[in-house]
Amino acid sequence: MKSLLQIFRINFIAIMAIFFLAPEHEAYASTNSSGKSEWTGRQDEWHGFKRFHFQIDGRNCYVVTPTKIASGTPWVWRARFPNFHYEMDIELVKRGFHIAYMDVAKLFGSPQAIAHGNKFYEHLTKQHGFQKKVALEGVSRGGLFIYNWALANPEKVSCIYADTPVCDFKSWPGGKGKSPGAKASWENCLKAYGMTEKEALAYPNNPVDRIQVIADAGIPVLHIVSENDQVVPPDENTYLMFSRVPKSKRKGNFKVISVKKGTEKSRGHHFQHPESEQVVEFITRHSKSK
């Protein structure tokens, strides 16, 4: 009898060791048998908060979860370079926001990228109960994604915050104006859109060409730019785009935080953020559940 108890104890300890010490594996987000969605997949920490990695439509994604979810389950969707100027995102998570990210690198806001994004949005709103209107954040080339997604889904956007955003792919990566562009990225951009260079130069659907849709939808917009940005010149992107919005709609909903000079190393494209609290208040104010 004693030996049987010892065998039982050894087996029990072995099973518990396997359960608790087994390594975590990458997995897909899933729904349990009751129909209620759960966060699954690899978990790590993002500045003191839980972050869950998963895949949607074959693309790597993650969501940072707050300790206490704000009323209405508001969220921020970041596009490209999610670790750049993230200080406002930390504060938003503290206020109960989720931060979501989907990797659509090398797609430059093309229709394929928007299709991936649509599935990501559907998953988070339907399976996890995220607020129907999302706050979009885009850095640099991420501007192409957030604006093209907003143009396709204006009724699903609460506000747009963009950091030195690309608003016309002819400027960057095309390099057809003041920007030197980026040859390899331009080739990838043409491939993503399925266009020849001639077709791309005549393309009429860049964000700078269709900003009226955002204005008509009444979506509040805030950009930050550096005036000496040589990579994504603001007068070919932000300022050109905003100039095409009627003054009656521009005053209240289209604002710019201007930084005089970006760093020399980045050719003016990067800088220390001077107004992160303004961004936090902008997103918080426009994300309140109606």
Buried (B, 14 or more C-beta within 10 A) or exposed (E): EEEEEEEEEEEEEEEEEEEEEEEEEEEEBEBEEEEEBEBBBBEEEBEEBBBBBBBBBEBBBBBBBBEEBBEBBBBBBBBBBBEBBBBBBBBBBBBBBBBBBBBBBBBBBBBBBBEBBBBBBEBBBEBBEBBBBBBBBBBBBBBBBBBBBBBBBBEBBBBBBBBBBBBBBBBBBBBBBBBEBBEEBBEBBBEBBEBEBEEBEEEEEBBBBBBEBBBEBEBBBBBBBBBBBBBBBBBBBBBBBBEEBEEEBBEEBBBBBEBEEBEEEBBBBBBEBEBBEBBBEBBBEBBEEE
